[in-house]
Amino acid sequence: PAGLVSGPRMLKIVRTPSSLRTGAACFIEAWWLGAYMKAMPHSSRQRAIWAGLSIRLPPRASMTSALPLVEATTLTHLGDETARYGRIRVWGSIGFIVAVIGVGYLLDTWPPQAVLSIVLTLMLCMLALCWSVPDVKTPQHASDDQSIWDIMKRPEVIALIAAAALMAVAHGPYYTFYTIYLVDHGYSKSMAGWLWALGVICEIGIFVWMPHLYRAFTLRQILLGSFALAVLRFLLIGWLIDNFVALVLAQALHAATFGSFHAASIGVIHKVFRGRHQARGQAIYTSFAYGVGGTLGGIYAGSAWEHLGPRFTFTGAAMCAFAESVATTISMAAIAAAVSRHGVVPRAPRADAAVPQKNPSARRAPASHRATAQPALWAGP
């Protein structure tokens, strides 16, 4: 009827006992039940949307501003042992699994309104833990006198941030429609939840194994490998949704498309933004990669899903991952050419450089060494 917005169409869902539902499945169940509700007047729905935004934006803004500080503090504590970052970050993934499964079971007996109390309690616990994090003194660095925008203009930095944003865009359809896509093809909600859990478990495994990966490969190789596996993963999801073995393989590749890529990217950002630029560098990376990239990924997913269908939407995601690898390869080729011509990359201070030495003769290495020097950004962990 006029003035009303019809609800979503009902999907072909295999009903499962509530005791087997995980948190992700509970969200789908709530959506499914919403299909039976009476249509809501358009004005009331608009008020509900703005109310939801007002609830989500403040905590989201506080978390987004706190995350770069946490990353910078962690990496400063680790110093040159950035390979250990994965073994600290793994606890975030473990917490995610506990929260998803635990809250799912709690909602079997508690009303949905309890989610607000649970989230508030968790955020208060996080606030209390922040007071226990020891302060760390940011070491001085040769780039402290350099403008952060000079660092931002370096080709390898632009390539990394652009690649991270494209990776977030590529994950847009996955984070937005993956569960709905599964349920629409006959998978139960509990199976969808366990496939999500499998991806996070593989993510935990790669975080634990990252020190060994750092010793075997350079950061460049890890990033390019993550891009290539992202192409394969999204093609598998898009075109082999009815093949359970292919889905299991695709979820296992979450270890590369998020786990190894995130750990390697954070390591690279730590190498580029040193000294007083560390926190700002992490903030810039988070804002562009996950803020801009995540937003564009959601917009792309919604539009493509409606006009192109699921298969070509995930194909577009795979093309984004392919574009990342091309951009990174071109950037590295340009860096290598600059090194061969000039010996060093302009405006690129050494990642392990200390405060500038007072002896002018000690500032430049011999030409024979400069000609073969590789940028610290891509040389290794």
C-alpha positions as CSV (number, residue, x, y, z in Angstrom):
1,P,0.0,0.0,0.0
2,A,1.0,3.6,-0.5
3,G,3.4,5.0,2.1
4,L,4.6,1.6,3.2
5,V,7.8,-0.2,2.5
6,S,7.5,-3.9,1.9
7,G,9.7,-6.4,3.8
8,P,12.4,-8.5,2.2
9,R,11.4,-11.6,0.4
10,M,11.6,-14.9,2.2
11,L,14.7,-17.0,1.5
12,K,14.8,-20.8,1.2
13,I,16.1,-21.5,4.7
14,V,16.8,-24.8,6.3
15,R,15.5,-24.5,9.9
16,T,17.9,-25.6,12.6
17,P,17.6,-26.0,16.4
18,S,18.4,-22.7,18.2
19,S,21.0,-24.5,20.3
20,L,23.1,-25.1,17.1
21,R,23.0,-21.5,15.9
22,T,26.1,-19.3,16.1
23,G,26.1,-15.6,16.5
24,A,26.3,-15.0,12.7
25,A,23.4,-17.4,12.2
26,C,21.3,-15.5,14.8
27,F,21.5,-12.3,12.8
28,I,20.2,-14.2,9.8
29,E,17.4,-15.7,11.9
30,A,16.4,-12.2,13.1
31,W,16.3,-11.0,9.5
32,W,14.3,-14.0,8.4
33,L,11.7,-13.4,11.1
34,G,11.5,-9.8,10.0
35,A,10.1,-11.0,6.7
36,Y,6.9,-11.9,8.6
37,M,6.5,-8.6,10.3
38,K,4.0,-6.0,9.1
39,A,5.3,-3.4,6.8
40,M,6.6,-0.3,8.7
41,P,5.5,3.2,7.6
42,H,8.2,4.9,5.7
43,S,8.5,7.8,8.2
44,S,8.9,5.4,11.1
45,R,11.5,3.5,9.2
46,Q,13.5,6.6,8.6
47,R,13.4,7.5,12.3
48,A,14.6,4.0,13.1
49,I,17.5,4.3,10.7
50,W,18.6,7.6,12.2
51,A,18.3,6.2,15.7
52,G,20.4,3.2,14.7
53,L,23.1,5.6,13.2
54,S,23.1,7.7,16.4
55,I,23.7,4.5,18.4
56,R,26.4,3.1,16.2
57,L,28.4,6.2,15.3
58,P,29.8,7.2,18.7
59,P,31.3,3.8,19.7
60,R,32.4,3.3,16.1
61,A,34.2,6.7,16.1
62,S,35.9,6.0,19.5
63,M,37.0,2.5,18.4
64,T,38.4,3.9,15.1
65,S,40.4,6.6,16.8
66,A,41.7,4.2,19.4
67,L,42.8,1.4,17.0
68,P,45.8,3.3,15.5
69,L,47.0,4.2,18.9
70,V,46.8,0.6,20.0
71,E,48.7,-0.6,16.9
72,A,51.4,2.1,17.3
73,T,51.9,1.3,21.0
74,T,52.1,-2.5,20.3
75,L,54.6,-2.1,17.5
76,T,56.7,0.4,19.5
77,H,56.9,-2.2,22.3
78,L,57.9,-4.8,19.8
79,G,60.6,-2.6,18.3
80,D,62.4,-4.5,15.5
81,E,60.6,-7.8,16.4
82,T,57.5,-7.0,14.3
83,A,57.2,-10.6,13.3
84,R,55.7,-11.2,16.8
85,Y,52.8,-8.8,16.0
86,G,50.7,-11.7,14.7
87,R,50.9,-13.6,18.0
88,I,49.5,-10.6,19.8
89,R,46.8,-9.8,17.1
90,V,45.6,-13.4,17.3
91,W,43.8,-12.7,20.6
92,G,41.5,-10.3,18.7
93,S,40.5,-13.2,16.4
94,I,40.0,-15.5,19.4
95,G,37.8,-12.9,21.1
96,F,35.8,-12.6,17.9
97,I,35.0,-16.4,17.9
98,V,34.2,-16.4,21.6
99,A,31.9,-13.4,21.2
100,V,30.1,-14.8,18.1
101,I,29.5,-18.2,19.6
102,G,28.9,-17.1,23.2
103,V,26.5,-14.3,22.3
104,G,24.6,-16.7,20.0
105,Y,24.0,-19.1,22.8
106,L,23.1,-16.3,25.2
107,L,20.5,-15.0,22.8
108,D,18.8,-18.4,22.9
109,T,17.6,-17.5,26.5
110,W,18.0,-13.8,26.8
111,P,16.0,-11.2,24.9
112,P,17.6,-9.3,22.0
113,Q,17.8,-6.1,24.0
114,A,20.5,-7.8,26.1
115,V,23.0,-7.2,23.3
116,L,23.2,-3.5,24.3
117,S,24.1,-4.5,27.9
118,I,26.7,-7.1,26.6
119,V,28.3,-4.5,24.3
120,L,28.4,-1.9,27.1
121,T,30.0,-4.3,29.5
122,L,32.7,-5.3,27.0
123,M,33.5,-1.7,26.2
124,L,33.9,-0.9,29.9
125,C,36.2,-3.8,30.3
126,M,38.3,-2.5,27.3
127,L,38.4,0.9,29.0
128,A,39.7,-0.6,32.2
129,L,42.3,-2.6,30.4
130,C,43.6,0.5,28.6
131,W,44.7,1.9,31.9
132,S,46.9,-1.1,32.5
133,V,48.8,-0.8,29.2
134,P,52.3,0.5,30.0
135,D,53.3,3.8,28.5
136,V,56.0,3.7,25.9
137,K,58.4,6.5,24.9
138,T,58.5,7.0,21.2
139,P,62.1,6.8,20.0
140,Q,63.5,9.7,18.0
141,H,64.0,9.0,14.3
142,A,65.6,10.7,11.4
143,S,62.2,11.3,9.8
144,D,61.0,13.4,12.8
145,D,61.8,16.6,11.0
146,Q,60.1,15.5,7.8
147,S,56.6,16.4,7.0
148,I,54.2,13.4,7.1
149,W,52.9,14.5,3.7
150,D,56.4,14.0,2.2
151,I,56.2,10.4,3.4
152,M,52.7,10.0,2.1
153,K,53.9,11.1,-1.4
154,R,56.3,8.2,-1.6
155,P,55.2,5.9,-4.5
156,E,55.4,2.7,-2.4
157,V,53.3,4.3,0.4
158,I,50.6,5.4,-2.1
159,A,50.7,1.9,-3.7
160,L,50.3,0.2,-0.3
161,I,47.4,2.4,0.9
162,A,45.6,2.1,-2.5
163,A,46.1,-1.7,-2.4
164,A,44.7,-1.9,1.1
165,A,41.7,0.1,0.1
166,L,41.1,-2.1,-2.9
167,M,41.4,-5.2,-0.7
168,A,38.7,-3.7,1.6
169,V,36.5,-3.0,-1.5
170,A,37.1,-6.6,-2.6
171,H,35.8,-7.9,0.7
172,G,32.7,-5.7,0.5
173,P,30.4,-8.4,-1.1
174,Y,31.8,-11.0,1.3
175,Y,31.1,-9.2,4.5
176,T,27.8,-7.9,3.2
177,F,26.1,-10.8,1.4
178,Y,28.1,-14.0,2.1
179,T,25.7,-15.4,4.7
180,I,22.7,-14.5,2.6
181,Y,24.3,-16.0,-0.5
182,L,24.8,-19.3,1.4
183,V,21.3,-19.4,2.9
184,D,19.8,-18.6,-0.5
185,H,21.6,-21.7,-1.9
186,G,20.1,-24.1,0.7
187,Y,22.8,-24.0,3.4
188,S,21.6,-24.0,7.0
189,K,22.2,-21.0,9.2
190,S,24.3,-23.1,11.5
191,M,26.5,-24.2,8.6
192,A,26.9,-20.6,7.5
193,G,28.1,-19.8,11.0
194,W,30.6,-22.6,11.1
195,L,32.0,-21.5,7.7
196,W,32.6,-18.0,9.2
197,A,34.3,-19.7,12.2
198,L,36.5,-21.7,9.9
199,G,37.8,-18.5,8.2
200,V,38.6,-17.0,11.6
201,I,40.3,-20.2,12.8
202,C,42.6,-20.2,9.7
203,E,43.2,-16.5,10.4
204,I,44.4,-17.4,13.9
205,G,46.7,-20.1,12.4
206,I,48.4,-17.6,10.1
207,F,48.8,-15.0,12.9
208,V,50.6,-17.7,15.0
209,W,52.7,-18.8,12.1
210,M,53.7,-15.3,10.9
211,P,57.2,-15.3,12.4
212,H,58.0,-18.3,10.3
213,L,56.4,-16.7,7.2
214,Y,58.5,-13.6,7.8
215,R,61.7,-15.6,7.8
216,A,60.8,-17.5,4.6
217,F,59.4,-14.6,2.5
218,T,59.8,-10.8,2.2
219,L,56.9,-8.4,2.9
220,R,56.6,-7.9,-0.9
221,Q,56.1,-11.6,-1.5
222,I,53.6,-12.0,1.3
223,L,51.5,-9.1,0.0
224,L,51.6,-10.3,-3.6
225,G,50.7,-13.8,-2.5
226,S,47.8,-12.5,-0.5
227,F,46.5,-10.6,-3.6
228,A,46.7,-13.7,-5.8
229,L,44.9,-15.9,-3.3
230,A,42.2,-13.2,-2.9
231,V,41.5,-13.5,-6.6
232,L,41.1,-17.2,-6.3
233,R,39.0,-17.0,-3.2
234,F,36.4,-14.7,-4.5
235,L,36.1,-16.6,-7.8
236,L,35.5,-19.8,-5.8
237,I,32.8,-18.1,-3.7
238,G,31.1,-16.5,-6.7
239,W,31.0,-19.4,-9.1
240,L,31.2,-22.6,-7.0
241,I,28.8,-21.7,-4.2
242,D,27.1,-25.1,-4.5
243,N,30.4,-27.0,-4.1
244,F,31.0,-27.4,-0.4
245,V,34.7,-28.4,-0.8
246,A,35.3,-25.2,-2.8
247,L,33.6,-23.2,0.0
248,V,35.8,-24.8,2.6
249,L,38.9,-24.0,0.6
250,A,37.7,-20.4,0.0
251,Q,37.2,-19.9,3.8
252,A,40.7,-21.3,4.5
253,L,42.1,-18.7,2.2
254,H,40.8,-16.1,4.7
255,A,44.2,-16.7,6.3
256,A,45.8,-15.0,3.3
257,T,43.2,-12.4,2.2
258,F,43.0,-10.9,5.7
259,G,45.5,-12.6,8.1
260,S,48.8,-12.4,6.3
261,F,47.8,-9.3,4.3
262,H,46.9,-7.4,7.5
263,A,50.0,-8.4,9.4
264,A,52.3,-7.6,6.5
265,S,50.6,-4.2,5.8
266,I,50.9,-3.2,9.5
267,G,54.6,-4.2,9.4
268,V,55.1,-2.1,6.3
269,I,53.3,0.9,7.8
270,H,55.5,0.6,10.9
271,K,58.6,0.7,8.7
272,V,57.5,3.8,6.8
273,F,56.0,5.9,9.6
274,R,58.7,6.0,12.3
275,G,59.3,8.2,15.4
276,R,56.6,10.8,16.0
277,H,54.7,9.8,12.8
278,Q,53.8,6.3,14.0
279,A,50.3,6.9,15.4
280,R,49.4,9.3,12.6
281,G,50.6,6.8,10.0
282,Q,48.5,4.0,11.5
283,A,45.5,6.4,11.6
284,I,46.0,7.4,7.9
285,Y,46.3,3.7,6.9
286,T,43.2,2.7,8.9
287,S,41.1,5.6,7.6
288,F,41.9,5.1,3.9
289,A,42.1,1.3,3.9
290,Y,39.2,0.3,6.1
291,G,37.2,3.6,6.2
292,V,37.2,4.7,2.6
293,G,37.8,1.2,1.2
294,G,35.2,-0.4,3.4
295,T,32.6,2.2,2.6
296,L,33.2,1.9,-1.1
297,G,33.1,-1.9,-0.8
298,G,29.7,-1.8,0.8
299,I,28.3,0.6,-1.8
300,Y,29.7,-1.5,-4.6
301,A,28.3,-4.7,-3.1
302,G,24.8,-3.3,-2.7
303,S,24.7,-1.9,-6.2
304,A,26.3,-4.8,-8.0
305,W,24.3,-7.4,-6.2
306,E,21.1,-5.8,-7.5
307,H,22.2,-5.2,-11.1
308,L,24.8,-7.9,-11.8
309,G,23.9,-10.7,-9.5
310,P,26.0,-12.6,-7.0
311,R,28.4,-14.3,-9.4
312,F,29.5,-11.2,-11.2
313,T,29.6,-9.2,-7.9
314,F,32.2,-11.6,-6.5
315,T,34.0,-11.6,-9.9
316,G,34.3,-7.8,-9.6
317,A,35.7,-8.4,-6.1
318,A,38.3,-10.7,-7.6
319,M,39.2,-8.1,-10.2
320,C,39.8,-5.6,-7.4
321,A,42.3,-8.0,-5.9
322,F,43.9,-8.4,-9.3
323,A,44.2,-4.6,-9.6
324,E,45.9,-4.5,-6.2
325,S,48.6,-6.9,-7.4
326,V,49.1,-4.9,-10.6
327,A,49.4,-1.6,-8.8
328,T,51.9,-3.0,-6.3
329,T,54.0,-4.6,-9.0
330,I,54.2,-1.4,-11.0
331,S,55.1,0.6,-7.9
332,M,57.9,-1.8,-7.0
333,A,59.2,-1.7,-10.6
334,A,59.3,2.1,-10.4
335,I,61.1,1.9,-7.0
336,A,63.7,-0.5,-8.5
337,A,64.2,1.8,-11.5
338,A,64.8,4.8,-9.2
339,V,67.3,2.8,-7.1
340,S,69.2,1.7,-10.2
341,R,69.3,5.3,-11.5
342,H,69.9,7.3,-8.3
343,G,71.0,4.8,-5.8
344,V,68.3,5.7,-3.3
345,V,64.6,6.5,-3.5
346,P,64.0,10.3,-3.0
347,R,62.6,11.2,0.4
348,A,62.9,7.7,1.7
349,P,64.7,7.6,5.0
350,R,66.0,4.2,6.2
351,A,63.5,2.3,8.3
352,D,66.2,1.6,10.9
353,A,67.8,5.0,10.9
354,A,68.4,6.7,14.2
355,V,68.6,10.5,14.9
356,P,70.7,12.2,12.2
357,Q,74.4,12.1,12.8
358,K,76.3,15.3,13.3
359,N,79.1,14.2,11.1
360,P,78.2,15.2,7.5
361,S,80.5,12.6,6.0
362,A,78.6,9.8,7.7
363,R,75.3,10.7,6.1
364,R,75.8,9.1,2.8
365,A,77.0,5.6,2.1
366,P,79.6,4.9,-0.6
367,A,78.2,5.0,-4.1
368,S,79.0,1.3,-4.5
369,H,76.7,0.5,-1.6
370,R,74.0,2.9,-2.6
371,A,73.7,1.5,-6.1
372,T,72.8,-1.9,-4.8
373,A,70.7,-0.8,-1.8
374,Q,67.1,-1.9,-1.8
375,P,64.3,0.1,-0.2
376,A,63.8,-1.2,3.4
377,L,60.0,-1.1,2.8
378,W,60.1,-4.2,0.4
379,A,63.3,-5.8,1.5
380,G,61.9,-8.0,4.3
381,P,60.1,-8.0,7.7
